């Protein structure tokens, strides 16, 4: 089932793309046209996207599938608790992945809390 971009996905995607990852700024226009096609069943919040390719242009410099933004996430004690990755396939945002190595990072809201502590 394809659903509109949920708030938890939108918050983390915006936070990671806004942290200066190039070509992150070129990808921002695509976020308005994304939909979640599937989400991970474990509850972590990882999501595969679909996009209306007729409504927005791809970033031509990105071919194939690759990680365009990666953010290591640190816990309260400064240890690495996981990371969030943003994937692009043939110029279009295609996946947001949450990798957890600690109970401190289990969901996208946890990732958002770590990425944007001032938003609390």
PyMOL commands that set and color helices and strands:
alter all, ss='L'
color gray80, all
select helices_A, chain A and resi 7-17+24-31+108-115+117-119
alter helices_A, ss='H'
color red, helices_A
select strands_A, chain A and resi 3-4+34-39+47-51+65-74+80-89+92-100
alter strands_A, ss='S'
color yellow, strands_A
deselect
rebuild
show_as cartoon
